[in-house]
Amino acid sequence: MKNFKSVFMILLPIFTLLGMACRDQKSVWKGTITTENGVTVVHNPKEPMYGEDALVLEEDLSIGESASDEDYLFSRIRSITVDDAGNIYALDSKENHVLAFDSTGKHLKTFGRAGQGPGEFRLPLTLGLANHDEIVIEDSRRHLVYYSTKGEYIRDLPIAKAGVARISLDSSGNILGIVIKRDKESPRYEIQKFDPEMNLIQSLDSRPTPSADNEGFNPFSGSTLYTFDKDDRIVCSVSDRYEIKIYDTTGILIKKIIKEYDPVEITEEEKRETKEEMPPELKLVMPKYHSALRWISTDDEGKIFVMTWERIPGSDGYYHDVFDSEGRYLAKIPFKFRPHLIKKKYFYTVTEDEDGFHVLKRFKVNWRMDE
């Protein structure tokens, strides 16, 4: 027994070092970084640096679940934003108003209403935060409605002339959105950036519309994806390839993030359901695979989250690829619910209760990549 203990004490440091080496080996990034025409290109392999347990979510707040008070009741949460104090703003597109809560979930104020007058909206789509203290609601290509974080109406900004939709805002209030270019030769969706008064700053990138193919309409052509990161750089994807582009604040392309991936095949059920939703006279082009990326979001630490088309087995959720601020593929995380916002170590999302009403949930984000 003494000899066993002696041998064990001798081998223990070796086992520890081997364990540390194995752990470090798992976290080695196997991609490459090159420079092409002045643009940094980050090539990622299929496998991430860390496993699914790299991120653990711990629920710490739920608003709207089994609520009897209308101040805590949602019909359809379309968009969420959070200010620097941790106050939460949720856009209810069915009720045409915004509900504001403090960081503990206490209701502060409800503002906005349906209509066509100042401060009113008919079909609110997105909610954003401008200049740290202005809540901005996009009303379906018609105008942007500005409120203070206290719920006081500020102004309306017409956007119909520019034809911009699906807006995103940077910290200075500049506006990023998509514009349809109905060019007969090359109909396309174009990403454009405007100043806070809707003066065009620049056009950044574009992709063909689903009707651009002369052979027919492709209902699975994918989306034009874009957002701002923590440094007000533009993160976007306009290709059917797994490629993310990053533009600096002046509109110069500075980085491409590319990842090897296995395309997800479109099921026969998906094709059938899509056909049923389309006009019968419309000629359709049905590709074999989904687009590479489904959605892009960023957090305030520089990470990029990519929603893929790969379903989580036995769940309605999808896998999300996570990249660090350098563009390296960190982890493949199964999210049952889409991340509406990730800010200050909190993950905000929307679920449904038994009656079909939306519930706003907040989770603490615990990264375990360094453990």
C-alpha positions in Angstrom: 0.0 0.0 0.0 2.8 2.4 0.8 4.5 1.6 -2.5 1.2 2.2 -4.3 0.8 5.6 -2.6 4.4 6.5 -3.4 3.9 5.6 -7.1 0.6 7.4 -7.2 2.2 10.6 -5.7 4.9 10.4 -8.4 2.5 9.9 -11.2 -0.1 12.5 -10.1 1.8 15.5 -11.5 2.2 13.6 -14.7 -1.5 12.8 -14.9 -2.3 16.5 -14.2 0.0 17.7 -16.9 -1.4 15.2 -19.4 -5.0 16.4 -18.5 -3.9 20.0 -19.0 -2.3 19.1 -22.3 -5.4 17.3 -23.5 -7.6 20.2 -22.5 -5.3 22.7 -24.2 -5.2 20.5 -27.3 -9.0 20.7 -27.6 -8.8 24.4 -27.6 -6.3 24.8 -30.4 -7.7 26.7 -33.3 -7.0 24.9 -36.6 -7.8 27.6 -39.1 -5.7 30.0 -41.0 -5.5 33.8 -41.4 -4.4 35.3 -44.7 -4.5 38.7 -46.4 -6.1 39.1 -49.8 -6.0 42.6 -51.5 -5.6 44.2 -48.1 -8.6 42.3 -46.6 -8.0 39.9 -43.6 -9.4 36.5 -44.5 -10.1 34.1 -41.6 -10.6 30.5 -42.8 -12.3 28.2 -40.2 -12.5 24.4 -40.2 -15.8 22.6 -39.7 -15.0 21.8 -36.1 -15.0 24.5 -33.4 -12.4 25.0 -30.7 -14.7 24.0 -27.9 -17.7 21.7 -27.3 -21.4 22.4 -26.8 -20.7 22.9 -23.0 -18.6 26.0 -23.7 -21.7 28.1 -23.0 -24.1 27.6 -20.1 -27.3 29.6 -19.8 -28.9 30.1 -16.4 -32.4 31.6 -16.4 -32.8 34.5 -14.0 -35.8 36.5 -15.2 -39.2 35.7 -16.8 -41.7 38.4 -17.7 -45.2 37.5 -18.9 -45.5 33.9 -17.8 -49.0 33.3 -16.4 -49.5 37.1 -16.1 -52.8 38.5 -15.1 -51.7 42.2 -15.1 -51.8 43.7 -18.6 -48.6 45.6 -17.8 -46.8 42.2 -17.9 -48.8 40.6 -20.7 -47.4 40.2 -24.3 -49.3 39.2 -27.4 -46.4 39.0 -29.9 -42.9 40.2 -29.0 -41.3 41.3 -32.3 -38.1 42.9 -31.0 -36.1 43.6 -27.8 -33.5 46.1 -26.8 -31.8 47.0 -23.5 -30.3 50.3 -22.4 -27.1 50.8 -20.5 -28.8 50.7 -17.2 -30.3 47.3 -17.9 -33.8 48.5 -18.5 -35.6 46.2 -21.0 -37.9 47.4 -23.9 -40.1 44.9 -25.7 -42.0 45.7 -28.9 -45.4 44.1 -29.0 -46.2 44.2 -32.7 -49.8 42.9 -32.2 -50.7 45.4 -29.6 -48.7 48.2 -31.3 -46.9 49.4 -28.2 -43.6 49.2 -26.3 -43.4 47.8 -22.7 -40.5 49.0 -20.6 -39.2 47.2 -17.5 -36.3 47.8 -15.1 -33.5 45.3 -14.7 -35.5 43.3 -12.1 -38.5 43.0 -14.4 -40.7 45.7 -12.8 -43.0 47.4 -15.3 -42.0 51.1 -15.8 -44.1 52.3 -18.7 -46.0 51.4 -21.8 -45.8 53.8 -24.7 -46.8 54.0 -28.4 -50.1 53.1 -30.0 -51.7 52.1 -33.3 -52.5 54.9 -35.7 -51.1 57.1 -38.4 -50.3 60.2 -36.4 -47.2 61.4 -34.7 -45.7 58.7 -32.4 -48.1 56.1 -33.8 -47.5 53.0 -36.0 -49.5 50.5 -38.0 -47.1 47.6 -38.5 -44.1 47.9 -36.1 -41.2 45.7 -37.2 -38.0 46.4 -35.2 -36.9 48.1 -32.1 -33.5 49.8 -31.5 -31.5 52.0 -29.2 -29.9 55.2 -30.6 -27.5 57.6 -28.8 -27.9 55.4 -25.7 -31.2 57.1 -24.7 -33.6 57.0 -27.6 -35.9 54.1 -28.4 -36.5 53.8 -32.2 -39.4 51.8 -33.7 -39.5 51.0 -37.4 -43.0 51.2 -38.8 -43.0 49.0 -42.0 -41.1 51.1 -44.5 -43.2 54.2 -43.5 -41.3 56.0 -40.8 -39.1 55.6 -37.7 -40.7 56.7 -34.4 -38.4 58.1 -31.8 -39.1 58.0 -28.0 -37.0 58.7 -25.0 -36.1 55.8 -22.7 -38.7 57.4 -20.4 -41.4 56.9 -23.0 -41.7 60.5 -24.1 -42.4 61.0 -27.8 -39.5 62.8 -29.7 -40.1 62.7 -33.5 -41.0 60.8 -36.6 -38.5 60.3 -39.3 -40.0 59.4 -42.8 -38.2 56.4 -44.5 -40.7 55.6 -47.3 -38.8 57.6 -49.9 -35.6 55.7 -49.2 -37.5 52.5 -49.3 -35.4 51.1 -46.4 -36.5 48.2 -44.2 -35.3 45.9 -41.4 -33.3 48.7 -39.7 -30.4 48.4 -37.3 -28.9 51.3 -35.4 -25.3 52.1 -34.4 -24.3 54.0 -31.2 -24.5 57.3 -33.0 -28.0 56.7 -34.5 -26.8 55.9 -38.0 -29.3 53.6 -39.8 -28.5 50.4 -41.5 -31.2 48.7 -43.6 -32.1 46.9 -46.8 -33.4 48.5 -50.0 -34.9 46.7 -52.9 -33.4 47.7 -56.2 -35.9 46.9 -59.0 -33.3 46.8 -61.8 -34.5 44.8 -64.8 -31.0 43.6 -65.5 -30.1 42.8 -61.9 -32.9 43.0 -59.3 -31.3 42.9 -55.9 -31.4 43.6 -52.2 -28.9 46.2 -51.3 -27.5 47.0 -47.8 -27.4 50.8 -47.3 -26.2 53.0 -44.5 -27.9 56.4 -43.7 -27.1 59.1 -41.2 -29.7 60.0 -38.4 -31.6 62.2 -40.9 -31.9 59.5 -43.6 -29.2 61.0 -45.8 -27.5 58.1 -47.7 -23.9 57.6 -46.6 -23.1 54.5 -48.7 -24.2 51.3 -50.3 -22.2 48.4 -49.0 -23.2 45.0 -50.5 -26.0 43.3 -52.3 -27.5 40.0 -53.3 -30.0 39.0 -56.1 -33.7 38.8 -55.2 -35.4 35.4 -55.3 -36.9 36.4 -58.7 -33.6 37.3 -60.3 -33.3 33.8 -61.7 -34.9 33.7 -65.2 -35.9 30.0 -64.6 -38.3 31.0 -61.7 -38.7 32.2 -58.2 -36.5 30.6 -55.5 -38.3 30.7 -52.1 -35.2 29.3 -50.4 -32.7 31.8 -51.7 -31.8 32.9 -48.1 -31.8 36.3 -46.5 -29.6 39.4 -46.7 -28.1 39.5 -43.2 -26.5 42.4 -41.4 -26.0 44.1 -38.1 -23.6 46.4 -36.2 -21.0 45.1 -33.8 -19.8 46.7 -30.6 -17.5 49.0 -32.5 -20.2 50.1 -35.0 -18.6 48.0 -37.7 -21.0 46.4 -40.1 -21.2 42.6 -40.0 -23.1 41.1 -42.9 -23.6 38.1 -45.3 -25.0 38.4 -48.8 -23.7 35.1 -50.2 -25.0 31.5 -50.3 -21.5 30.6 -49.2 -20.6 30.5 -45.5 -19.0 33.9 -45.6 -19.3 36.8 -43.2 -18.0 40.3 -44.2 -17.0 43.0 -41.9 -16.9 46.7 -43.0 -15.3 49.5 -40.9 -17.3 52.6 -40.0 -16.2 54.3 -43.2 -17.6 51.4 -45.3 -14.2 49.7 -46.2 -14.2 45.9 -46.3 -11.6 44.9 -43.7 -12.3 41.2 -42.9 -13.9 38.1 -44.3 -14.8 35.1 -42.1 -15.2 31.8 -44.0 -16.1 28.5 -42.5 -16.2 25.0 -43.9 -19.7 23.4 -43.4 -22.0 20.7 -44.5 -25.1 22.2 -46.2 -28.5 21.2 -44.8 -30.8 19.6 -47.3 -34.3 21.0 -47.7 -36.9 18.4 -46.7 -39.8 17.4 -48.9 -42.1 18.6 -46.2 -40.5 22.1 -46.3 -40.9 22.1 -50.1 -44.5 21.1 -49.9 -45.4 23.7 -47.2 -43.7 26.4 -49.2 -45.6 25.5 -52.4 -48.9 25.7 -50.5 -48.0 29.2 -49.4 -47.2 30.4 -52.9 -49.6 31.5 -55.7 -50.2 28.4 -57.9 -49.3 30.3 -61.1 -45.9 31.2 -59.7 -43.1 29.1 -61.3 -40.8 27.9 -58.5 -37.2 26.9 -58.4 -36.5 24.5 -55.6 -32.8 24.1 -54.7 -31.5 21.0 -52.9 -30.0 22.8 -49.9 -30.8 25.7 -47.5 -28.6 28.8 -47.5 -25.5 28.6 -45.4 -26.6 31.1 -42.8 -30.0 31.8 -41.3 -29.4 34.8 -39.0 -26.5 36.9 -37.6 -26.3 38.7 -34.3 -23.4 40.1 -32.2 -22.8 40.7 -28.5 -21.0 43.6 -26.7 -17.8 41.5 -26.4 -17.2 41.3 -30.1 -18.5 37.7 -30.6 -20.6 36.9 -33.7 -23.5 34.4 -33.4 -24.6 32.6 -36.6 -27.9 30.8 -36.6 -27.7 27.8 -39.0 -30.3 25.6 -40.5 -29.1 22.5 -38.5 -31.8 21.5 -36.1 -31.2 20.3 -32.6 -32.4 16.6 -32.5 -35.7 16.3 -30.7 -36.2 20.1 -30.4 -37.5 23.0 -32.4 -34.2 24.9 -31.9 -31.2 25.3 -34.1 -27.4 25.2 -33.7 -25.6 28.5 -33.6 -22.0 28.9 -34.5 -20.0 31.4 -32.3 -17.0 33.3 -33.5 -14.7 35.5 -31.4 -13.7 39.0 -32.3 -10.9 37.7 -34.4 -13.2 35.6 -36.5 -12.1 32.2 -35.1 -14.8 29.5 -34.7 -15.2 29.0 -31.0 -18.2 26.8 -30.4 -21.4 25.2 -31.9 -24.1 25.9 -29.4 -27.6 24.4 -29.4 -30.1 27.2 -28.7 -33.7 26.2 -28.3 -34.7 29.8 -28.7 -33.2 32.5 -31.0 -31.1 35.0 -29.2 -32.9 38.4 -29.6 -30.1 40.2 -27.8 -26.9 39.3 -25.9 -25.6 42.2 -23.7 -23.6 42.5 -20.5 -23.5 38.8 -19.9 -27.2 38.3 -20.4 -29.1 36.4 -23.1 -32.6 37.7 -24.0 -35.1 35.6 -25.8 -38.8 34.9 -26.3 -40.8 31.8 -25.5 -44.5 30.9 -25.4 -46.7 29.9 -22.6 -49.4 27.3 -22.7 -52.0 29.8 -24.1 -49.7 30.9 -26.9 -48.8 34.3 -25.4 -45.2 35.4 -25.6 -42.9 35.4 -22.6 -39.7 37.4 -22.3 -36.9 35.5 -20.7 -33.4 36.5 -19.6 -30.5 34.2 -18.9 -27.1 34.7 -17.4 -24.4 33.8 -19.9 -21.6 31.6 -18.5 -18.7 31.0 -20.8 -16.6 28.0 -19.8 -14.0 28.1 -22.5 -11.1 28.9 -20.1 -12.0 26.4 -17.4 
